[in-house]
Amino acid sequence: MLIPLTRKTFETLVPMVATGTQYTYYWGKFSDVLQRILISVVGIFAIILVRVLLLQEGFDEILLVIGIIVGLYWLWGPVLWASRRNIDCRRYGYCGFWQGKVLDVYMTEELVGTEENVNNRGDLVIVENRERCLNVEVGDEIGYLTQIRVPLKRNHRAIDVGDTAELLVFSNRSDLRRIVKTSDIYMPDHNIWVSDYPYVQREAFVDVSRRINQEVDYAPPPVEMPPEPPPRRSKRIPRSQRSPGALTRSEDYRDSSQSRDRYGSDSYPARDDAPRYDPKRDYPEAGPPPSRRRSSRRSRQ
């Protein structure tokens, strides 16, 4: 089931500013936080050097504001990156709500990164860091098919083939025939989100899903028109079953003598004042017929 959504609903589900789950996603691990803190410290030292070496007076207020912004980069950095990702997603012209079924679920191991270490013998050893991922294939009766790969979590054990899956699809065409991007998957049967990055505002998505399902469930059934009756053909009646007064070709048209006998001679009485047929009056004599000329060739013979 694929239902187009309005632009207002699209902007509600994918806001421009980062949501709480998106902020948590970009907050990252301790190493990511430490990296942002180092960037903030380096930025503050750079501003101090510019103030001491290049600028003398008159820019203290501006440098103070810039220093505060750079010093708090470790705090507002996740908002910046999540908002940029949302803006890239909102550039698509059209969005739709897609509901399908889980066709297949399987696990794979994906290569995350590599590390180079030295063992006790002094040999260089490359260590591969692999992560177990969950692969989910979703499709519907129309033929749409998509696949998503996410890191494996404990709550993913409840997902099984045949479960209902709901997500957003993005396209640049109004008919949504060519899908460019898909969002995270929501499993209403288990209230589970399957995603690597939370694209949508989840509370609003659940409300939209509930409203659409209610409209589909309470939609009136289509009115079935009764089939048109087949064209009625005249049934040929045998001669033995015909009524005596019925006209038939064999009795009333082919045999004129029977018709005269049936209706009788008194059925059409002759009029007394009707003019009689007179061959001499109607066709006077025109003299003897003209003689034919013989061919000269024939006469010579």
C-alpha positions as a Markdown table, in Angstrom:
| # | Residue | x | y | z |
|---|---|---|---|---|
| 1 | Met | 0.0 | 0.0 | 0.0 |
| 2 | Leu | 1.5 | 3.3 | -1.2 |
| 3 | Ile | -0.3 | 6.5 | -0.2 |
| 4 | Pro | 1.1 | 10.0 | -1.2 |
| 5 | Leu | 1.5 | 12.5 | 1.6 |
| 6 | Thr | 1.0 | 16.3 | 1.4 |
| 7 | Arg | 4.0 | 18.6 | 1.7 |
| 8 | Lys | 2.8 | 19.8 | 5.1 |
| 9 | Thr | 2.8 | 16.3 | 6.5 |
| 10 | Phe | 6.2 | 15.6 | 4.8 |
| 11 | Glu | 7.7 | 18.6 | 6.6 |
| 12 | Thr | 6.1 | 17.5 | 9.9 |
| 13 | Leu | 7.6 | 14.1 | 9.7 |
| 14 | Val | 11.0 | 15.3 | 8.6 |
| 15 | Pro | 11.7 | 18.5 | 10.5 |
| 16 | Met | 14.4 | 20.9 | 9.5 |
| 17 | Val | 15.9 | 21.0 | 13.0 |
| 18 | Ala | 17.3 | 17.9 | 14.6 |
| 19 | Thr | 15.1 | 15.8 | 16.8 |
| 20 | Gly | 16.0 | 14.2 | 20.1 |
| 21 | Thr | 16.8 | 10.8 | 18.6 |
| 22 | Gln | 18.9 | 12.4 | 15.8 |
| 23 | Tyr | 20.8 | 14.4 | 18.4 |
| 24 | Thr | 21.5 | 11.2 | 20.3 |
| 25 | Tyr | 22.6 | 9.5 | 17.1 |
| 26 | Tyr | 25.2 | 12.2 | 16.3 |
| 27 | Trp | 26.3 | 12.5 | 19.9 |
| 28 | Gly | 28.2 | 9.3 | 19.3 |
| 29 | Lys | 30.6 | 7.5 | 21.6 |
| 30 | Phe | 33.2 | 8.9 | 24.0 |
| 31 | Ser | 35.7 | 9.1 | 21.2 |
| 32 | Asp | 33.4 | 11.3 | 19.2 |
| 33 | Val | 32.7 | 13.6 | 22.1 |
| 34 | Leu | 36.5 | 13.9 | 22.8 |
| 35 | Gln | 37.1 | 14.8 | 19.2 |
| 36 | Arg | 34.6 | 17.6 | 19.3 |
| 37 | Ile | 36.1 | 18.9 | 22.6 |
| 38 | Leu | 39.5 | 19.0 | 21.0 |
| 39 | Ile | 38.1 | 21.0 | 18.0 |
| 40 | Ser | 36.6 | 23.5 | 20.5 |
| 41 | Val | 39.9 | 23.9 | 22.4 |
| 42 | Val | 41.9 | 24.4 | 19.2 |
| 43 | Gly | 39.3 | 27.0 | 18.0 |
| 44 | Ile | 39.6 | 29.0 | 21.2 |
| 45 | Phe | 43.4 | 29.1 | 21.0 |
| 46 | Ala | 43.2 | 30.2 | 17.3 |
| 47 | Ile | 40.9 | 33.1 | 18.3 |
| 48 | Ile | 43.2 | 34.2 | 21.1 |
| 49 | Leu | 46.2 | 34.2 | 18.7 |
| 50 | Val | 44.3 | 36.3 | 16.2 |
| 51 | Arg | 43.4 | 38.8 | 18.9 |
| 52 | Val | 46.9 | 39.1 | 20.2 |
| 53 | Leu | 48.9 | 39.1 | 16.9 |
| 54 | Leu | 46.6 | 40.7 | 14.4 |
| 55 | Leu | 43.9 | 42.7 | 16.1 |
| 56 | Gln | 44.6 | 45.4 | 18.7 |
| 57 | Glu | 41.3 | 47.0 | 19.7 |
| 58 | Gly | 37.7 | 47.3 | 18.5 |
| 59 | Phe | 36.9 | 43.7 | 17.9 |
| 60 | Asp | 36.6 | 42.4 | 21.4 |
| 61 | Glu | 32.9 | 41.9 | 21.4 |
| 62 | Ile | 32.9 | 40.1 | 18.0 |
| 63 | Leu | 35.8 | 37.8 | 19.1 |
| 64 | Leu | 34.0 | 37.1 | 22.3 |
| 65 | Val | 30.9 | 35.9 | 20.5 |
| 66 | Ile | 32.9 | 33.8 | 18.1 |
| 67 | Gly | 34.9 | 32.3 | 21.0 |
| 68 | Ile | 31.7 | 31.2 | 22.8 |
| 69 | Ile | 30.3 | 29.6 | 19.7 |
| 70 | Val | 33.5 | 27.8 | 18.9 |
| 71 | Gly | 34.0 | 26.7 | 22.5 |
| 72 | Leu | 30.5 | 25.1 | 22.6 |
| 73 | Tyr | 31.0 | 23.2 | 19.4 |
| 74 | Trp | 31.2 | 19.9 | 21.3 |
| 75 | Leu | 27.6 | 20.6 | 22.4 |
| 76 | Trp | 25.8 | 22.0 | 19.3 |
| 77 | Gly | 27.8 | 20.0 | 16.8 |
| 78 | Pro | 25.3 | 17.1 | 16.7 |
| 79 | Val | 22.5 | 19.6 | 16.0 |
| 80 | Leu | 24.4 | 20.9 | 13.0 |
| 81 | Trp | 25.1 | 17.6 | 11.4 |
| 82 | Ala | 21.6 | 16.2 | 11.9 |
| 83 | Ser | 20.0 | 19.4 | 10.6 |
| 84 | Arg | 22.2 | 19.2 | 7.4 |
| 85 | Arg | 21.0 | 15.6 | 6.9 |
| 86 | Asn | 17.4 | 16.6 | 7.3 |
| 87 | Ile | 17.7 | 19.4 | 4.8 |
| 88 | Asp | 19.2 | 17.0 | 2.3 |
| 89 | Cys | 16.2 | 14.7 | 2.8 |
| 90 | Arg | 13.7 | 17.6 | 2.5 |
| 91 | Arg | 15.0 | 18.5 | -1.0 |
| 92 | Tyr | 13.0 | 15.7 | -2.5 |
| 93 | Gly | 9.7 | 17.0 | -4.0 |
| 94 | Tyr | 7.4 | 14.2 | -2.9 |
| 95 | Cys | 6.9 | 11.8 | -0.1 |
| 96 | Gly | 4.7 | 8.8 | 0.4 |
| 97 | Phe | 3.6 | 6.4 | 3.2 |
| 98 | Trp | 4.4 | 2.8 | 2.3 |
| 99 | Gln | 3.1 | -0.3 | 4.1 |
| 100 | Gly | 4.4 | -3.7 | 3.2 |
| 101 | Lys | 5.4 | -7.1 | 4.6 |
| 102 | Val | 8.7 | -8.5 | 5.7 |
| 103 | Leu | 9.8 | -10.9 | 3.0 |
| 104 | Asp | 13.1 | -12.0 | 4.5 |
| 105 | Val | 15.3 | -11.5 | 7.6 |
| 106 | Tyr | 18.9 | -12.6 | 7.9 |
| 107 | Met | 22.1 | -11.6 | 9.6 |
| 108 | Thr | 25.5 | -10.8 | 8.1 |
| 109 | Glu | 28.9 | -9.6 | 9.3 |
| 110 | Glu | 30.1 | -6.4 | 7.8 |
| 111 | Leu | 33.6 | -5.0 | 7.9 |
| 112 | Val | 33.7 | -1.8 | 10.1 |
| 113 | Gly | 37.4 | -1.1 | 10.1 |
| 114 | Thr | 40.9 | -2.5 | 10.3 |
| 115 | Glu | 43.7 | -2.1 | 12.8 |
| 116 | Glu | 47.4 | -2.7 | 12.4 |
| 117 | Asn | 49.2 | -4.3 | 15.4 |
| 118 | Val | 52.5 | -6.0 | 16.1 |
| 119 | Asn | 52.6 | -9.4 | 17.7 |
| 120 | Asn | 55.2 | -10.8 | 20.1 |
| 121 | Arg | 57.4 | -11.9 | 17.2 |
| 122 | Gly | 57.5 | -8.5 | 15.7 |
| 123 | Asp | 55.2 | -9.3 | 12.8 |
| 124 | Leu | 52.7 | -6.8 | 11.5 |
| 125 | Val | 49.2 | -8.1 | 12.0 |
| 126 | Ile | 46.1 | -6.6 | 10.5 |
| 127 | Val | 43.0 | -7.0 | 12.7 |
| 128 | Glu | 39.6 | -6.6 | 11.0 |
| 129 | Asn | 36.8 | -5.2 | 13.1 |
| 130 | Arg | 33.5 | -6.8 | 12.0 |
| 131 | Glu | 30.0 | -6.0 | 13.2 |
| 132 | Arg | 26.9 | -8.3 | 13.0 |
| 133 | Cys | 24.1 | -6.6 | 11.1 |
| 134 | Leu | 20.5 | -7.4 | 10.5 |
| 135 | Asn | 19.2 | -7.4 | 6.9 |
| 136 | Val | 15.4 | -6.8 | 6.4 |
| 137 | Glu | 13.7 | -7.1 | 3.0 |
| 138 | Val | 10.3 | -5.5 | 2.7 |
| 139 | Gly | 7.9 | -5.8 | -0.3 |
| 140 | Asp | 4.2 | -5.5 | -1.2 |
| 141 | Glu | 1.7 | -6.9 | -3.6 |
| 142 | Ile | 2.4 | -4.3 | -6.2 |
| 143 | Gly | 6.0 | -5.2 | -6.6 |
| 144 | Tyr | 7.9 | -2.6 | -4.6 |
| 145 | Leu | 10.9 | -4.0 | -2.8 |
| 146 | Thr | 13.5 | -2.4 | -0.5 |
| 147 | Gln | 16.3 | -3.7 | 1.8 |
| 148 | Ile | 17.8 | -2.1 | 4.9 |
| 149 | Arg | 20.9 | -3.1 | 6.8 |
| 150 | Val | 21.3 | -2.0 | 10.5 |
| 151 | Pro | 23.4 | -3.0 | 13.4 |
| 152 | Leu | 21.9 | -6.0 | 15.3 |
| 153 | Lys | 20.2 | -5.2 | 18.6 |
| 154 | Arg | 18.4 | -7.4 | 21.1 |
| 155 | Asn | 14.9 | -6.2 | 20.3 |
| 156 | His | 15.4 | -7.3 | 16.7 |
| 157 | Arg | 14.8 | -10.9 | 17.7 |
| 158 | Ala | 11.0 | -10.4 | 17.6 |
| 159 | Ile | 11.0 | -9.6 | 13.8 |
| 160 | Asp | 9.8 | -12.4 | 11.7 |
| 161 | Val | 8.8 | -13.0 | 8.1 |
| 162 | Gly | 5.2 | -11.7 | 7.4 |
| 163 | Asp | 5.3 | -8.8 | 9.9 |
| 164 | Thr | 3.8 | -5.5 | 8.8 |
| 165 | Ala | 6.4 | -2.8 | 8.0 |
| 166 | Glu | 5.8 | 0.9 | 7.5 |
| 167 | Leu | 8.2 | 3.5 | 6.2 |
| 168 | Leu | 8.5 | 6.7 | 4.2 |
| 169 | Val | 9.6 | 6.8 | 0.6 |
| 170 | Phe | 11.0 | 9.9 | -1.2 |
| 171 | Ser | 10.8 | 10.7 | -4.9 |
| 172 | Asn | 11.1 | 13.5 | -7.3 |
| 173 | Arg | 8.0 | 12.4 | -9.2 |
| 174 | Ser | 4.4 | 13.0 | -8.2 |
| 175 | Asp | 3.3 | 9.5 | -9.0 |
| 176 | Leu | 6.1 | 8.0 | -6.8 |
| 177 | Arg | 7.0 | 5.5 | -9.5 |
| 178 | Arg | 10.7 | 6.0 | -9.0 |
| 179 | Ile | 11.7 | 5.9 | -5.3 |
| 180 | Val | 15.0 | 7.5 | -4.6 |
| 181 | Lys | 15.3 | 7.1 | -0.8 |
| 182 | Thr | 13.6 | 5.3 | 2.1 |
| 183 | Ser | 13.4 | 6.1 | 5.7 |
| 184 | Asp | 13.7 | 3.9 | 8.8 |
| 185 | Ile | 11.2 | 1.1 | 9.2 |
| 186 | Tyr | 8.5 | 0.9 | 11.8 |
| 187 | Met | 7.1 | -2.5 | 12.9 |
| 188 | Pro | 3.6 | -1.8 | 14.4 |
| 189 | Asp | 3.2 | -5.4 | 15.4 |
| 190 | His | 6.1 | -5.2 | 17.9 |
| 191 | Asn | 6.5 | -1.4 | 18.2 |
| 192 | Ile | 10.1 | -1.6 | 17.0 |
| 193 | Trp | 12.1 | 0.8 | 14.8 |
| 194 | Val | 14.6 | -0.7 | 12.5 |
| 195 | Ser | 17.0 | 2.0 | 11.3 |
| 196 | Asp | 20.6 | 3.1 | 11.2 |
| 197 | Tyr | 19.7 | 6.8 | 11.3 |
| 198 | Pro | 16.3 | 8.1 | 12.6 |
| 199 | Tyr | 15.0 | 10.1 | 9.6 |
| 200 | Val | 11.5 | 10.7 | 10.8 |
| 201 | Gln | 9.9 | 12.2 | 13.9 |
| 202 | Arg | 8.7 | 9.0 | 15.4 |
| 203 | Glu | 5.7 | 10.3 | 17.5 |
| 204 | Ala | 4.3 | 12.1 | 14.5 |
| 205 | Phe | 4.9 | 9.0 | 12.2 |
| 206 | Val | 2.9 | 6.8 | 14.6 |
| 207 | Asp | 0.0 | 9.2 | 14.6 |
| 208 | Val | 0.0 | 9.4 | 10.8 |
| 209 | Ser | 0.1 | 5.6 | 10.6 |
| 210 | Arg | -2.8 | 5.1 | 13.0 |
| 211 | Arg | -4.9 | 7.7 | 11.1 |
| 212 | Ile | -4.2 | 6.1 | 7.7 |
| 213 | Asn | -5.0 | 2.6 | 8.9 |
| 214 | Gln | -8.3 | 3.8 | 10.4 |
| 215 | Glu | -9.3 | 5.4 | 7.1 |
| 216 | Val | -8.4 | 2.3 | 5.2 |
| 217 | Asp | -10.3 | 0.0 | 7.6 |
| 218 | Tyr | -13.5 | 2.2 | 7.7 |
| 219 | Ala | -13.5 | 2.9 | 4.0 |
| 220 | Pro | -16.9 | 1.9 | 2.4 |
| 221 | Pro | -16.6 | -1.1 | 0.2 |
| 222 | Pro | -16.8 | -0.4 | -3.5 |
| 223 | Val | -20.3 | -0.5 | -5.0 |
| 224 | Glu | -20.6 | -3.4 | -7.4 |
| 225 | Met | -22.9 | -2.7 | -10.4 |
| 226 | Pro | -25.1 | -5.6 | -11.5 |
| 227 | Pro | -24.0 | -7.2 | -14.6 |
| 228 | Glu | -25.8 | -6.2 | -17.8 |
| 229 | Pro | -28.2 | -8.9 | -19.1 |
| 230 | Pro | -27.2 | -10.6 | -22.3 |
| 231 | Pro | -29.0 | -9.4 | -25.5 |
| 232 | Arg | -32.3 | -11.2 | -25.8 |
| 233 | Arg | -32.7 | -13.3 | -28.9 |
| 234 | Ser | -36.0 | -14.2 | -30.5 |
| 235 | Lys | -36.8 | -17.8 | -30.1 |
| 236 | Arg | -37.9 | -19.6 | -33.3 |
| 237 | Ile | -41.2 | -21.3 | -32.8 |
| 238 | Pro | -41.8 | -24.6 | -34.6 |
| 239 | Arg | -44.7 | -24.7 | -37.0 |
| 240 | Ser | -46.6 | -27.1 | -34.9 |
| 241 | Gln | -46.7 | -24.7 | -32.0 |
| 242 | Arg | -47.6 | -21.5 | -33.9 |
| 243 | Ser | -51.0 | -19.9 | -33.4 |
| 244 | Pro | -53.5 | -20.1 | -36.2 |
| 245 | Gly | -53.6 | -16.3 | -36.7 |
| 246 | Ala | -49.8 | -15.8 | -36.9 |
| 247 | Leu | -48.3 | -14.7 | -40.1 |
| 248 | Thr | -45.7 | -17.0 | -41.7 |
| 249 | Arg | -43.8 | -16.7 | -44.8 |
| 250 | Ser | -44.8 | -20.1 | -46.1 |
| 251 | Glu | -48.5 | -19.7 | -45.5 |
| 252 | Asp | -49.1 | -16.0 | -46.2 |
| 253 | Tyr | -46.5 | -15.0 | -48.8 |
| 254 | Arg | -45.4 | -18.0 | -50.8 |
| 255 | Asp | -48.8 | -19.5 | -51.5 |
| 256 | Ser | -51.2 | -16.8 | -52.8 |
| 257 | Ser | -54.0 | -19.2 | -53.5 |
| 258 | Gln | -54.1 | -20.2 | -49.8 |
| 259 | Ser | -54.2 | -16.5 | -48.9 |
| 260 | Arg | -57.2 | -16.0 | -51.1 |
| 261 | Asp | -58.9 | -19.0 | -49.7 |
| 262 | Arg | -58.2 | -17.9 | -46.2 |
| 263 | Tyr | -59.6 | -14.4 | -46.5 |
| 264 | Gly | -62.2 | -15.2 | -49.0 |
| 265 | Ser | -63.3 | -13.4 | -52.1 |
| 266 | Asp | -65.8 | -11.3 | -50.1 |
| 267 | Ser | -63.0 | -9.8 | -47.9 |
| 268 | Tyr | -62.3 | -7.1 | -50.5 |
| 269 | Pro | -65.5 | -6.1 | -52.2 |
| 270 | Ala | -65.2 | -4.4 | -55.6 |
| 271 | Arg | -66.4 | -0.8 | -55.9 |
| 272 | Asp | -69.1 | -0.1 | -58.4 |
| 273 | Asp | -67.9 | 3.4 | -59.3 |
| 274 | Ala | -64.3 | 2.1 | -60.0 |
| 275 | Pro | -63.3 | 2.6 | -63.7 |
| 276 | Arg | -63.2 | -0.6 | -65.7 |
| 277 | Tyr | -60.3 | -1.7 | -67.8 |
| 278 | Asp | -60.8 | -1.0 | -71.5 |
| 279 | Pro | -57.8 | -2.1 | -73.7 |
| 280 | Lys | -59.1 | -0.1 | -76.7 |
| 281 | Arg | -59.4 | 3.1 | -74.6 |
| 282 | Asp | -56.4 | 2.7 | -72.5 |
| 283 | Tyr | -54.1 | 1.4 | -75.3 |
| 284 | Pro | -55.3 | 2.6 | -78.8 |
| 285 | Glu | -54.1 | 0.8 | -81.9 |
| 286 | Ala | -50.9 | 2.4 | -83.3 |
| 287 | Gly | -51.0 | 0.6 | -86.6 |
| 288 | Pro | -49.1 | -2.4 | -87.8 |
| 289 | Pro | -45.7 | -2.8 | -86.3 |
| 290 | Pro | -42.8 | -1.4 | -88.4 |
| 291 | Ser | -40.9 | -3.9 | -90.5 |
| 292 | Arg | -37.3 | -4.7 | -89.7 |
| 293 | Arg | -34.5 | -3.9 | -92.0 |
| 294 | Arg | -32.3 | -6.7 | -93.1 |
| 295 | Ser | -28.6 | -6.4 | -93.2 |
| 296 | Ser | -27.1 | -5.7 | -96.6 |
| 297 | Arg | -24.5 | -8.3 | -96.1 |
| 298 | Arg | -27.1 | -10.9 | -95.4 |
| 299 | Ser | -29.2 | -9.8 | -98.5 |
| 300 | Arg | -26.2 | -10.1 | -100.8 |
| 301 | Gln | -25.8 | -13.7 | -99.8 |
